């Protein structure tokens, strides 16, 4: 009689089984399909966070066939089936464990299986690179105007060089304290303001400050519009304007530049003063040096509040010396556009060109050319928009692909040599 496997052995066998691999792949396929359907009415960024960066998701599947609703609601829209599923995050984590246990630990380490082992190692490295990027990387935008040839031609408030960049999606509420020659900043992450959605409210009080800040009616996708006599709204009106939640027609995906939050703030000082304002996260590309926040004065000290994209510092500054745009003959469509920049780091300047597939790599940061303006007619004055990213695992996917290629080469090369050898022996025996 053979002894029954221990519980630990059963767990290891389950984690490394091919059956688990198949179920995980089916789950990933379902999440990809449902996430693609969800992008019809929602932004790609929101769907990515909900379906692929979460532990759990309630997916919505409209019951329709070729655009015709199978079961209609009272408003004529298809009835939606809500399906609880694990998010792609735990599925990918479990898939990585499955590859390690089944493809590296349980498999015999021999020359015969060398190609398969190396291939599994490359796939695991690829998954680890994705996890590191998700948790440790960040990216944003840097926009600067073309620097004039003469110093006296610079326009006040226009940004020609920058050592900071702003996040694409993440916002923060910044409290600015005017200290004369410097501005002191205290920031609150956007997540801390989500409780102010709808009829909720968030009250903020920092140590050493003689006032509180109350945040109300936080809206993720909003615009600030004037309140005309024929405009009806349930939102509060401040200085003749109110916050309007933006909606998109069915089948139209909101663009990333439309993901602008807004909220109402009320400042109450300890002395009884009260200030009200509307804050908007409108990025205004290209960014000027001044954001013109909501300013107020308490006890003779000047303060400001600004709902803005999260600001990241760079260990160097990028100055746009010249922007070049070449069009296709007879059209205004760009054939090539590139930026001639100078990288300033305190020890001097280094000239570089940034264009498609030729980013600037410096101190662990990668600067890509992503956009330009003004569009569509063009400048002057020209400005360039760069994507700046920090990713510790930037080159890991390339290394993983090389490892996978080596593994596949070893495996299929061995199969080919075995086939040729067997064919040669068959020919000799004949």
C-alpha positions in Angstrom: 0.0 0.0 0.0 1.1 3.5 -0.8 0.8 6.2 1.8 -1.7 8.9 1.2 0.0 12.2 0.3 0.2 14.8 3.0 -1.9 18.0 3.0 1.2 20.0 2.1 2.0 17.7 -0.9 -1.6 18.1 -2.0 -1.4 21.9 -1.9 1.9 21.8 -3.8 0.4 19.5 -6.4 -2.6 21.7 -6.8 -0.6 24.9 -7.1 1.6 23.3 -9.8 -1.1 21.5 -11.7 -1.9 22.0 -15.4 -5.6 22.1 -14.5 -5.0 25.2 -12.4 -3.1 26.8 -15.3 -6.0 26.3 -17.7 -8.6 27.7 -15.2 -6.4 30.8 -14.6 -6.0 31.4 -18.4 -9.8 31.1 -18.8 -10.3 33.6 -16.0 -7.8 36.0 -17.6 -9.6 35.7 -21.0 -13.0 36.4 -19.3 -11.6 39.4 -17.5 -10.0 40.7 -20.7 -13.3 40.3 -22.6 -15.5 41.9 -19.9 -12.9 44.7 -19.4 -13.0 45.5 -23.1 -16.8 45.7 -23.0 -16.6 48.0 -20.0 -14.4 50.5 -21.9 -17.4 51.3 -24.2 -18.8 53.6 -21.6 -15.9 54.2 -19.2 -12.4 55.4 -19.5 -9.5 52.9 -20.1 -7.8 54.1 -16.9 -10.8 53.4 -14.7 -11.4 50.0 -16.2 -7.7 49.1 -15.8 -7.8 49.9 -12.1 -11.1 48.1 -11.5 -10.5 44.9 -13.6 -6.8 44.4 -13.7 -5.3 46.1 -10.6 -7.9 45.0 -8.0 -8.4 41.9 -5.9 -12.1 41.6 -6.7 -14.5 43.0 -9.3 -18.2 42.8 -10.1 -18.2 42.7 -13.9 -21.2 44.0 -15.8 -22.4 42.2 -18.9 -25.2 43.8 -20.9 -27.6 41.2 -22.2 -27.7 42.1 -25.9 -27.1 40.5 -29.3 -25.7 42.4 -32.2 -26.6 45.7 -30.5 -30.2 44.6 -29.7 -31.2 44.2 -26.1 -32.4 40.7 -25.1 -34.0 42.1 -21.9 -34.8 45.8 -21.7 -35.1 48.0 -18.7 -37.7 50.7 -18.4 -35.4 53.3 -20.0 -34.7 51.0 -23.0 -31.2 50.0 -22.0 -30.2 46.4 -21.9 -30.5 44.6 -18.6 -27.1 44.0 -17.1 -25.9 40.8 -15.6 -23.5 41.4 -12.6 -20.8 38.7 -12.3 -18.5 38.6 -9.3 -15.0 37.6 -10.3 -11.5 37.8 -8.8 -9.5 40.7 -10.3 -6.6 40.1 -12.6 -4.2 41.0 -9.8 -4.7 37.8 -7.7 -5.1 35.7 -10.9 -1.8 36.8 -12.2 -0.1 36.3 -8.8 -1.5 32.8 -8.6 -0.5 32.1 -12.2 3.1 33.2 -11.3 3.1 30.8 -8.3 1.7 28.1 -10.7 4.6 28.6 -13.1 7.2 28.5 -10.3 5.8 25.4 -8.6 4.8 23.5 -11.7 7.4 24.7 -14.1 10.5 25.1 -12.0 10.2 23.1 -8.7 8.2 20.0 -9.6 9.8 19.5 -13.0 13.0 17.5 -13.2 16.1 19.6 -13.7 17.8 17.9 -16.6 19.3 18.7 -20.0 16.2 17.2 -21.6 13.9 19.8 -19.9 16.4 22.7 -20.0 14.5 24.6 -22.7 11.2 24.3 -20.8 12.8 25.4 -17.5 14.4 28.5 -19.1 11.2 29.4 -20.8 9.2 29.2 -17.6 11.9 31.3 -15.9 11.5 34.0 -18.6 7.7 34.1 -18.2 8.1 34.4 -14.4 10.5 37.3 -14.9 8.0 39.0 -17.2 5.3 38.7 -14.5 7.6 40.0 -11.8 8.5 43.0 -14.0 4.8 43.8 -14.4 4.3 43.6 -10.6 7.3 45.9 -10.0 6.0 48.4 -12.5 2.5 48.4 -11.0 3.8 49.1 -7.5 7.0 51.1 -7.9 6.7 53.0 -11.2 5.0 56.3 -11.9 4.7 58.5 -15.0 3.5 61.9 -15.9 3.7 64.8 -18.3 6.1 67.6 -18.7 5.2 70.5 -21.1 7.4 73.4 -22.0 7.5 76.2 -24.6 10.3 76.7 -27.1 13.0 78.9 -25.6 13.4 82.2 -27.5 16.8 82.9 -29.1 17.2 86.1 -27.1 16.8 86.2 -23.3 14.7 89.4 -23.5 12.0 87.7 -25.7 10.9 85.5 -22.8 7.3 86.1 -21.8 6.6 86.3 -18.0 4.7 83.3 -16.7 5.5 81.0 -19.6 7.5 77.9 -18.8 10.5 77.2 -21.0 12.3 74.7 -18.7 11.1 72.4 -15.9 12.5 70.1 -13.3 9.1 68.7 -12.3 6.4 66.7 -14.1 2.8 66.1 -13.2 1.0 62.7 -13.0 -1.4 61.8 -15.8 -4.3 60.6 -13.6 -3.5 61.1 -9.9 -4.6 64.3 -8.2 -3.9 66.0 -4.9 -5.2 68.9 -2.9 -2.3 71.2 -2.1 -2.3 73.8 0.7 0.2 76.6 -0.2 1.7 78.9 2.4 3.3 82.1 1.1 6.5 82.5 3.0 7.7 85.5 1.0 10.7 84.1 -1.0 9.4 80.5 -0.9 6.1 78.7 -1.1 5.5 76.0 1.5 3.3 73.1 0.4 1.3 70.5 2.2 -0.6 68.0 0.1 -3.6 65.6 0.6 -3.9 62.7 -1.8 -7.0 62.4 -3.9 -8.1 59.2 -2.2 -8.6 61.1 1.1 -11.2 63.3 -0.7 -13.3 60.5 -2.1 -15.5 60.5 1.0 -16.7 63.9 -0.1 -18.5 62.4 -3.2 -22.2 62.9 -3.4 -23.5 64.4 -0.1 -20.4 63.5 1.9 -17.9 65.9 3.4 -14.2 65.7 4.4 -12.8 68.1 7.0 -9.1 68.8 7.0 -7.1 70.4 9.8 -3.3 70.7 9.8 -1.2 71.3 12.8 -0.2 74.9 13.4 -2.8 76.3 11.0 -5.6 78.6 12.3 -8.4 77.2 10.1 -10.1 74.1 8.8 -10.9 73.1 5.2 -14.1 71.4 4.4 -14.4 69.6 1.0 -17.8 68.8 -0.4 -19.4 67.5 -3.6 -16.2 65.9 -5.0 -16.8 64.9 -8.7 -14.3 62.7 -10.6 -15.2 63.9 -14.1 -16.4 67.5 -14.0 -16.4 71.0 -15.5 -17.0 74.4 -13.9 -19.6 76.3 -15.9 -21.3 79.6 -15.4 -24.9 79.7 -13.9 -27.1 81.4 -16.4 -30.7 82.3 -15.8 -32.0 79.4 -17.8 -29.6 76.8 -16.3 -31.0 74.5 -13.6 -28.7 72.8 -11.2 -28.9 71.2 -7.7 -25.2 72.0 -7.1 -24.2 75.1 -5.0 -23.4 78.2 -6.9 -20.2 80.0 -6.0 -19.3 83.4 -7.6 -21.8 82.7 -10.4 -20.5 79.2 -11.3 -21.2 75.6 -10.3 -19.7 72.1 -10.8 -21.3 70.0 -13.5 -20.7 66.3 -13.6 -19.7 65.2 -17.2 -21.4 62.3 -18.9 -20.8 60.7 -22.2 -23.3 59.1 -24.7 -23.5 55.3 -24.8 -20.7 53.9 -26.8 -18.5 57.0 -26.5 -15.4 56.5 -24.2 -14.3 59.5 -22.2 -10.9 60.8 -23.2 -8.1 61.0 -20.6 -8.0 64.8 -20.8 -11.6 64.9 -19.7 -10.9 63.1 -16.5 -10.8 66.4 -14.5 -12.0 66.4 -10.9 -13.6 69.3 -9.1 -15.0 70.0 -5.7 -16.3 72.8 -3.4 -14.1 74.0 -0.5 -15.1 76.0 2.6 -12.4 77.5 4.7 -13.4 78.4 8.3 -10.8 80.3 10.4 -10.7 80.1 14.2 -11.6 83.8 14.2 -14.9 83.1 12.4 -13.9 84.1 8.9 -15.4 82.0 6.1 -14.2 81.6 2.5 -15.8 79.5 -0.3 -14.5 78.5 -3.7 -14.7 75.8 -6.4 -11.5 74.0 -7.2 -10.9 72.3 -10.5 -8.0 70.0 -11.6 -7.9 71.4 -15.2 -4.3 70.7 -16.2 -4.0 73.6 -18.8 -1.4 72.3 -21.3 1.2 73.6 -21.5 1.6 74.5 -17.9 2.5 78.0 -17.0 4.6 78.7 -13.9 1.6 80.0 -12.0 -1.4 77.8 -11.3 -3.4 80.7 -9.8 -4.9 78.8 -6.9 -7.7 79.9 -4.7 -6.0 82.4 -2.3 -7.2 83.7 1.1 -5.7 85.5 4.0 -6.0 84.5 7.7 -4.4 86.5 10.5 -2.3 88.4 7.9 -0.8 85.2 6.4 -1.6 84.4 2.8 -2.6 80.9 1.9 -3.8 79.1 -1.2 -5.6 75.9 -2.2 -5.1 74.0 -5.4 -6.6 70.8 -6.8 -3.9 69.7 -9.2 -2.2 66.7 -10.7 0.4 65.1 -8.4 3.8 66.9 -8.9 7.0 64.8 -9.1 10.5 66.3 -8.9 13.3 65.5 -11.4 17.0 65.5 -10.5 17.5 67.6 -13.6 15.7 70.2 -15.7 14.7 70.0 -19.4 14.8 73.1 -21.5 13.2 73.1 -25.0 15.7 74.9 -27.3 14.0 74.2 -30.6 11.0 72.2 -31.9 10.9 70.9 -35.4 7.9 69.6 -37.3 8.1 68.1 -40.9 4.9 67.5 -42.8 4.0 65.0 -45.5 4.2 66.8 -48.9 1.0 68.8 -49.6 -0.6 68.2 -46.2 -0.5 69.5 -42.6 -0.1 66.0 -41.3 3.3 65.6 -39.4 5.8 63.2 -40.9 8.3 63.8 -38.1 8.3 66.0 -35.0 11.2 66.2 -32.6 12.5 68.4 -29.8 16.0 69.7 -29.4 16.5 70.0 -25.6 19.2 70.8 -23.1 19.4 68.8 -19.9 20.5 71.0 -17.0 21.7 69.3 -13.8 23.7 72.0 -12.1 27.1 70.9 -13.6 26.3 72.2 -17.1 24.1 71.4 -20.0 23.8 68.3 -22.2 22.2 68.7 -25.6 19.9 65.9 -26.8 17.1 65.1 -29.3 13.8 63.5 -28.3 11.6 62.0 -31.0 9.6 58.9 -31.8 11.4 55.8 -30.6 14.3 57.9 -29.4 13.6 58.9 -25.8 16.0 60.6 -23.4 17.3 58.3 -20.6 18.8 60.0 -17.6 19.2 59.1 -13.9 16.7 56.3 -14.2 14.0 58.4 -15.9 12.8 58.1 -19.5 11.5 61.1 -21.3 9.4 60.4 -24.4 8.1 62.8 -27.1 4.3 62.4 -27.0 2.7 65.6 -28.3 3.2 69.1 -29.5 1.3 72.3 -30.0 -0.3 74.4 -30.8 -2.5 72.2 -33.0 -3.7 71.9 -35.7 -2.0 74.8 -37.5 1.2 74.9 -35.4 3.3 77.6 -34.0 5.0 79.8 -33.2 5.1 79.7 -30.3 5.8 76.0 -30.3 5.6 73.8 -27.2 6.4 70.1 -26.6 4.7 67.7 -24.4 6.9 64.9 -22.9 6.0 61.7 -21.0 8.3 61.2 -18.1 8.4 57.8 -16.5 10.3 56.1 -13.6 10.2 52.3 -13.7 12.8 50.2 -11.8 11.9 47.3 -14.1 12.2 49.2 -17.3 14.6 46.8 -19.1 13.3 43.6 -17.4 10.7 42.8 -20.1 13.4 42.9 -22.7 15.6 40.6 -20.6 12.6 38.3 -20.1 11.9 38.1 -23.8 15.6 37.2 -24.4 15.4 34.5 -21.8 12.1 33.1 -23.3 13.7 33.1 -26.8 16.7 31.2 -25.4 14.4 28.7 -23.8 12.3 28.2 -26.9 15.5 27.9 -29.0 16.9 25.2 -26.7 13.7 23.3 -26.6 12.8 23.3 -30.3 16.4 23.1 -31.3 16.7 19.9 -29.3 13.5 18.6 -30.9 14.8 19.4 -34.4 18.1 17.7 -33.7 16.3 14.6 -32.4 14.1 14.6 -35.5 17.0 14.9 -37.9 18.9 12.2 -36.0 16.0 9.8 -36.1 15.4 10.6 -39.8 19.1 9.9 -40.5 19.0 6.6 -38.7 15.8 5.6 -40.6 17.5 6.4 -43.9 20.6 4.3 -43.0 18.5 1.3 -41.9 16.7 1.4 -45.2 
